[in-house]
């Protein structure tokens, strides 16, 4: 009887996906061999709309329980793998959903919120985003929120957070943090990319860097190939260490242009923040169904099975197990 290939044997975790959620998308995740993914359910939304979004996810989870299951603990990821279902990790790309009320952190934690980005591009009551002109760092309320997220066992994400605010969060947090989806500024000078110092700061604290392949952040933009993506991952591995790096594609599968505009304007409707031209993913890895191609490319590159397993998901599992307690 033939042995399962490396991709099907591995725990495969995507540090961030923000796609058009539907049964079709869940089927794509299963077809791609994903074990679990951090699924964005709030960006610009405040408390009420973020609660509605969680409610919508609860409905999707009930209606599609043959394909997906919610992840509360690292053990749930292992269980999802055993069941052949995709683990859904509820995550936010901003902290506005708490409504500036620390008491709601524990409430959302009970509902299964497991990853929270402190800011999204701009300044909020917590700190500054990476596109803010002046980054004054973590606010007093931001210090309170970091402590509350630590207590609730919610992983803090710094992907869109300003450099000084990120450094402050790493310094005061009692638990490791992550860049769930980012790329190195040394390879492409883009305001969303992170400096070597930023990346090492998170890795040295025991955190994780999820490397994105979002084309505007890649050195060759829309001309990037899957091999180019692996070169970027290798750069981050050499900088941060093999145990601190994972995948965070930032796939925007099936998201229509009007929905993309929501992410790229302040509060979803205000001034334009970014205009990522050339959002054309590599032909061999442009859809979630093609995830096995990523593993195959890693094997062709000569990476060891241990390295591939770490990057695909073992590192994320380690971090989740440490933080989600």
KAVENCOR-V783107 format. One record per residue. N is the residue number from 1. RES is the residue in one small letter. NEAR is the number of other ideal C-beta (glycine too) atoms within 12 Angstrom. Layout:
n | res | near
N | RES | NEAR
N | RES | NEAR
This chain:
n | res | near
1 | x | 3
2 | x | 5
3 | x | 7
4 | x | 13
5 | x | 15
6 | x | 28
7 | x | 28
8 | x | 23
9 | x | 20
10 | x | 36
11 | x | 40
12 | x | 41
13 | x | 49
14 | x | 47
15 | x | 48
16 | x | 43
17 | x | 44
18 | x | 40
19 | x | 33
20 | x | 24
21 | x | 36
22 | x | 19
23 | x | 21
24 | x | 20
25 | x | 32
26 | x | 35
27 | x | 23
28 | x | 30
29 | x | 41
30 | x | 32
31 | x | 21
32 | x | 35
33 | x | 36
34 | x | 50
35 | x | 42
36 | x | 47
37 | x | 52
38 | x | 48
39 | x | 45
40 | x | 46
41 | x | 41
42 | x | 39
43 | x | 39
44 | x | 33
45 | x | 28
46 | x | 25
47 | x | 24
48 | x | 17
49 | x | 22
50 | x | 34
51 | x | 25
52 | x | 17
53 | x | 32
54 | x | 34
55 | x | 20
56 | x | 21
57 | x | 34
58 | x | 23
59 | x | 17
60 | x | 27
61 | x | 32
62 | x | 16
63 | x | 16
64 | x | 25
65 | x | 19
66 | x | 16
67 | x | 28
68 | x | 38
69 | x | 35
70 | x | 33
71 | x | 40
72 | x | 27
73 | x | 24
74 | x | 31
75 | x | 19
76 | x | 31
77 | x | 38
78 | x | 23
79 | x | 21
80 | x | 36
81 | x | 31
82 | x | 14
83 | x | 19
84 | x | 19
85 | x | 30
86 | x | 45
87 | x | 43
88 | x | 43
89 | x | 50
90 | x | 43
91 | x | 45
92 | x | 51
93 | x | 42
94 | x | 43
95 | x | 51
96 | x | 35
97 | x | 40
98 | x | 38
99 | x | 25
100 | x | 22
101 | x | 22
102 | x | 26
103 | x | 18
104 | x | 30
105 | x | 33
106 | x | 19
107 | x | 22
108 | x | 37
109 | x | 30
110 | x | 17
111 | x | 27
112 | x | 31
113 | x | 44
114 | x | 44
115 | x | 51
116 | x | 48
117 | x | 51
118 | x | 53
119 | x | 43
120 | x | 44
121 | x | 38
122 | x | 35
123 | x | 31
124 | x | 36
125 | x | 26
126 | x | 44
127 | x | 42
128 | x | 33
129 | x | 38
130 | x | 36
131 | x | 27
132 | x | 26
133 | x | 13
134 | x | 15
135 | x | 29
136 | x | 20
137 | x | 28
138 | x | 36
139 | x | 27
140 | x | 18
141 | x | 23
142 | x | 37
143 | x | 24
144 | x | 24
145 | x | 42
146 | x | 38
147 | x | 22
148 | x | 32
149 | x | 39
150 | x | 28
151 | x | 20
152 | x | 31
153 | x | 29
154 | x | 44
155 | x | 47
156 | x | 49
157 | x | 46
158 | x | 52
159 | x | 50
160 | x | 48
161 | x | 48
162 | x | 39
163 | x | 37
164 | x | 29
165 | x | 42
166 | x | 45
167 | x | 30
168 | x | 31
169 | x | 46
170 | x | 34
171 | x | 20
172 | x | 27
173 | x | 34
174 | x | 21
175 | x | 29
176 | x | 33
177 | x | 44
178 | x | 53
179 | x | 53
180 | x | 48
181 | x | 39
182 | x | 50
183 | x | 45
184 | x | 36
185 | x | 26
186 | x | 21
187 | x | 30
188 | x | 29
189 | x | 15
190 | x | 27
191 | x | 27
192 | x | 36
193 | x | 34
194 | x | 45
195 | x | 28
196 | x | 23
197 | x | 20
198 | x | 38
199 | x | 41
200 | x | 26
201 | x | 32
202 | x | 43
203 | x | 37
204 | x | 23
205 | x | 31
206 | x | 26
207 | x | 42
208 | x | 50
209 | x | 51
210 | x | 49
211 | x | 48
212 | x | 43
213 | x | 48
214 | x | 40
215 | x | 34
216 | x | 31
217 | x | 40
218 | x | 40
219 | x | 26
220 | x | 23
221 | x | 24
222 | x | 22
223 | x | 16
224 | x | 32
225 | x | 25
226 | x | 31
227 | x | 26
228 | x | 30
229 | x | 38
230 | x | 35
231 | x | 26
232 | x | 40
233 | x | 42
234 | x | 25
235 | x | 27
236 | x | 41
237 | x | 30
238 | x | 21
239 | x | 30
240 | x | 36
241 | x | 23
242 | x | 26
243 | x | 25
244 | x | 35
245 | x | 46
246 | x | 50
247 | x | 49
248 | x | 47
249 | x | 45
250 | x | 43
251 | x | 40
252 | x | 35
253 | x | 35
254 | x | 24
255 | x | 24
256 | x | 13
257 | x | 15
258 | x | 13
259 | x | 20
260 | x | 27
261 | x | 21
262 | x | 26
263 | x | 36
264 | x | 32
265 | x | 23
266 | x | 24
267 | x | 22
268 | x | 27
269 | x | 14
270 | x | 14
271 | x | 14
272 | x | 18
273 | x | 28
274 | x | 26
275 | x | 16
276 | x | 28
277 | x | 12
278 | x | 17
279 | x | 28
280 | x | 21
281 | x | 34
282 | x | 29
283 | x | 16
284 | x | 24
285 | x | 35
286 | x | 29
287 | x | 27
288 | x | 38
289 | x | 25
290 | x | 28
291 | x | 39
292 | x | 29
293 | x | 28
294 | x | 43
295 | x | 36
296 | x | 25
297 | x | 31
298 | x | 35
299 | x | 23
300 | x | 16
301 | x | 22
302 | x | 12
303 | x | 25
304 | x | 15
305 | x | 19
306 | x | 16
307 | x | 27
308 | x | 36
309 | x | 30
310 | x | 31
311 | x | 46
312 | x | 45
313 | x | 43
314 | x | 33
315 | x | 42
316 | x | 49
317 | x | 36
318 | x | 27
319 | x | 42
320 | x | 41
321 | x | 25
322 | x | 24
323 | x | 35
324 | x | 30
325 | x | 20
